[in-house]
Amino acid sequence: MERKGGGQSVAWNGEDIYRKHAEGVYRYLFSLCGEADTAEELTQETFCQALKGLGTFRGDCTPGSWLCAIAKRLWYKELERRRRTVPLEDESLSHLTAPDDPAAELELRDDRNALYRAMRGLSPETREVLSLRLAGEFSFREIGEILGRTEVWARVRFYRGKEELMRKLGGKERHG
């Protein structure tokens, strides 16, 4: 099946689409929820809904942007279901490899916690733009599409957010 629109032609082979976009969708969802299991489950549901709703893809954005918009809606539904926000806990980052050196491991954990606290201090929109760009590796154009904004808005929000994040982290003393 082929979808055309907005000057794009996309061949829709479910396996190819999954292989190409699953990691980015997963990283985006993980950046939103902070839980590997939830991100994995929502990634699978995103692709199921995308295949069911293939007829709704107009082709005026990239498939990755469309998939992340679906993923975002699913995450909001999950939040509604839980009726509370999901805190990022140290256990959710346990899959990340840490150095064998206990001092380095402690410093890594402290850095992660400082980054988490600084990110929580940003506006939700700014956090989302930073997450899409850094964790999802989306272009500014794609971020604008996902969030229903312009590429310029996404670019400006990212750079201002990055500056604010650096200011928040700037007071943290670094060792080494």
FIROLO-550452 format. One line per field, with one value per residue (C-alpha): z, x, y; chain; residue number from 1; residue in three letters. Coordinates in nm, 3 decimals. Example, Ala and Ser with C-alpha at 12.3 -4.5 7.8 and 13.67 -1.06 7.14 Angstrom:
# residues 2
Z (0.780,0.714)
X (1.230,1.367)
Y (-0.450,-0.106)
kolba (A,A)
torro (1,2)
lomar (ALA,SER)
END
This chain:
# residues 176
Z (0.000,-0.078,0.080,-0.100,0.010,0.086,-0.180,-0.003,-0.111,0.159,0.097,0.391,0.479,0.845,0.913,0.744,0.919,1.254,1.197,1.093,1.360,1.664,1.843,1.803,1.918,2.216,2.318,2.287,2.504,2.756,2.782,2.863,3.110,3.245,3.259,3.022,3.043,2.984,2.695,2.537,2.577,2.438,2.147,2.048,2.084,1.873,1.582,1.620,1.605,1.316,1.109,1.194,1.115,0.805,0.614,0.841,0.742,0.504,0.413,0.519,0.777,0.810,0.923,1.234,1.326,1.271,1.486,1.768,1.758,1.805,2.083,2.259,2.251,2.393,2.670,2.762,2.772,3.003,3.228,3.240,3.329,3.615,3.724,3.840,3.690,3.664,3.866,3.721,3.969,3.987,3.916,3.576,3.477,3.605,3.252,3.177,3.219,3.491,3.541,3.766,3.982,4.277,4.300,3.930,3.963,4.248,4.048,3.748,3.967,4.115,3.765,3.650,3.952,3.896,3.531,3.626,3.880,3.631,3.359,3.600,3.655,3.287,3.139,3.005,2.645,2.683,2.841,2.554,2.288,2.461,2.494,2.130,2.011,2.247,2.320,2.005,1.774,1.577,1.351,1.446,1.158,1.293,1.647,1.516,1.335,1.642,1.868,1.614,1.598,1.350,1.294,1.407,1.730,1.801,1.729,1.952,2.233,2.216,2.237,2.513,2.701,2.660,2.796,3.091,3.160,3.150,3.394,3.630,3.605,3.610,3.989,4.025,4.112,3.884,4.002,3.793)
X (0.000,0.123,0.017,0.079,0.042,0.244,0.495,0.575,0.524,0.552,0.536,0.353,0.506,0.431,0.757,0.970,0.787,0.829,1.197,1.263,1.061,1.015,1.330,1.251,0.891,1.011,1.270,1.010,0.763,1.033,1.126,0.761,0.688,1.027,0.918,1.068,0.772,0.514,0.714,0.746,0.376,0.273,0.516,0.346,0.003,0.118,0.205,-0.117,-0.322,-0.115,-0.181,-0.553,-0.574,-0.360,-0.638,-0.612,-0.251,-0.274,0.095,0.139,0.403,0.664,0.558,0.776,0.592,0.256,0.358,0.478,0.150,-0.030,0.215,0.154,-0.223,-0.178,0.044,-0.220,-0.483,-0.254,-0.217,-0.594,-0.624,-0.379,-0.527,-0.188,0.146,0.414,0.728,1.064,1.230,1.586,1.466,1.333,1.689,1.838,1.869,2.132,2.483,2.691,3.065,3.211,3.369,3.130,3.237,3.172,2.839,2.738,2.838,2.642,2.333,2.376,2.408,2.095,1.901,2.020,1.917,1.578,1.518,1.626,1.401,1.104,1.162,1.100,0.758,0.584,0.613,0.984,1.041,0.859,1.060,1.388,1.278,1.174,1.499,1.743,1.580,1.374,1.630,1.354,1.417,1.273,1.028,0.907,0.881,0.668,0.445,0.407,0.317,0.105,0.348,0.598,0.956,1.075,0.875,1.031,1.381,1.340,1.177,1.462,1.743,1.574,1.500,1.857,1.985,1.745,1.849,2.218,2.151,1.974,2.259,2.529,2.524,2.605,2.969,3.152,3.432,3.716)
Y (0.000,0.349,0.677,1.004,1.362,1.670,1.568,1.242,0.887,0.626,0.254,0.102,-0.227,-0.288,-0.468,-0.201,0.082,-0.092,-0.162,0.198,0.381,0.154,0.266,0.637,0.589,0.383,0.646,0.919,0.729,0.640,1.008,1.084,0.805,0.698,0.335,0.079,-0.162,0.111,0.257,-0.087,-0.161,0.178,0.140,-0.186,-0.027,0.270,0.043,-0.157,0.162,0.296,-0.016,-0.006,0.365,0.366,0.538,0.841,0.913,1.210,1.217,1.580,1.480,1.209,0.862,0.908,1.228,1.060,0.764,0.991,1.182,0.848,0.755,1.087,1.034,0.684,0.820,1.080,0.804,0.606,0.910,0.950,0.584,0.624,0.958,1.075,1.169,0.905,0.983,0.888,0.656,0.531,0.176,0.284,0.372,0.047,-0.091,0.173,0.041,0.196,0.178,-0.092,0.179,0.247,0.613,0.664,0.482,0.712,1.019,0.891,0.843,1.191,1.339,1.155,1.277,1.635,1.616,1.475,1.752,2.018,1.873,1.866,2.239,2.315,2.379,2.066,2.192,2.260,1.918,1.755,1.941,1.851,1.487,1.463,1.616,1.444,1.108,1.068,1.231,1.405,1.702,2.039,2.006,1.672,1.810,2.094,1.845,1.622,1.914,2.101,2.393,2.532,2.424,2.768,2.741,2.399,2.529,2.835,2.632,2.378,2.633,2.834,2.512,2.394,2.727,2.707,2.349,2.443,2.730,2.491,2.241,2.508,2.538,2.168,2.117,1.875,1.647,1.514)
kolba (A,A,A,A,A,A,A,A,A,A,A,A,A,A,A,A,A,A,A,A,A,A,A,A,A,A,A,A,A,A,A,A,A,A,A,A,A,A,A,A,A,A,A,A,A,A,A,A,A,A,A,A,A,A,A,A,A,A,A,A,A,A,A,A,A,A,A,A,A,A,A,A,A,A,A,A,A,A,A,A,A,A,A,A,A,A,A,A,A,A,A,A,A,A,A,A,A,A,A,A,A,A,A,A,A,A,A,A,A,A,A,A,A,A,A,A,A,A,A,A,A,A,A,A,A,A,A,A,A,A,A,A,A,A,A,A,A,A,A,A,A,A,A,A,A,A,A,A,A,A,A,A,A,A,A,A,A,A,A,A,A,A,A,A,A,A,A,A,A,A,A,A,A,A,A,A)
torro (1,2,3,4,5,6,7,8,9,10,11,12,13,14,15,16,17,18,19,20,21,22,23,24,25,26,27,28,29,30,31,32,33,34,35,36,37,38,39,40,41,42,43,44,45,46,47,48,49,50,51,52,53,54,55,56,57,58,59,60,61,62,63,64,65,66,67,68,69,70,71,72,73,74,75,76,77,78,79,80,81,82,83,84,85,86,87,88,89,90,91,92,93,94,95,96,97,98,99,100,101,102,103,104,105,106,107,108,109,110,111,112,113,114,115,116,117,118,119,120,121,122,123,124,125,126,127,128,129,130,131,132,133,134,135,136,137,138,139,140,141,142,143,144,145,146,147,148,149,150,151,152,153,154,155,156,157,158,159,160,161,162,163,164,165,166,167,168,169,170,171,172,173,174,175,176)
lomar (MET,GLU,ARG,LYS,GLY,GLY,GLY,GLN,SER,VAL,ALA,TRP,ASN,GLY,GLU,ASP,ILE,TYR,ARG,LYS,HIS,ALA,GLU,GLY,VAL,TYR,ARG,TYR,LEU,PHE,SER,LEU,CYS,GLY,GLU,ALA,ASP,THR,ALA,GLU,GLU,LEU,THR,GLN,GLU,THR,PHE,CYS,GLN,ALA,LEU,LYS,GLY,LEU,GLY,THR,PHE,ARG,GLY,ASP,CYS,THR,PRO,GLY,SER,TRP,LEU,CYS,ALA,ILE,ALA,LYS,ARG,LEU,TRP,TYR,LYS,GLU,LEU,GLU,ARG,ARG,ARG,ARG,THR,VAL,PRO,LEU,GLU,ASP,GLU,SER,LEU,SER,HIS,LEU,THR,ALA,PRO,ASP,ASP,PRO,ALA,ALA,GLU,LEU,GLU,LEU,ARG,ASP,ASP,ARG,ASN,ALA,LEU,TYR,ARG,ALA,MET,ARG,GLY,LEU,SER,PRO,GLU,THR,ARG,GLU,VAL,LEU,SER,LEU,ARG,LEU,ALA,GLY,GLU,PHE,SER,PHE,ARG,GLU,ILE,GLY,GLU,ILE,LEU,GLY,ARG,THR,GLU,VAL,TRP,ALA,ARG,VAL,ARG,PHE,TYR,ARG,GLY,LYS,GLU,GLU,LEU,MET,ARG,LYS,LEU,GLY,GLY,LYS,GLU,ARG,HIS,GLY)
END
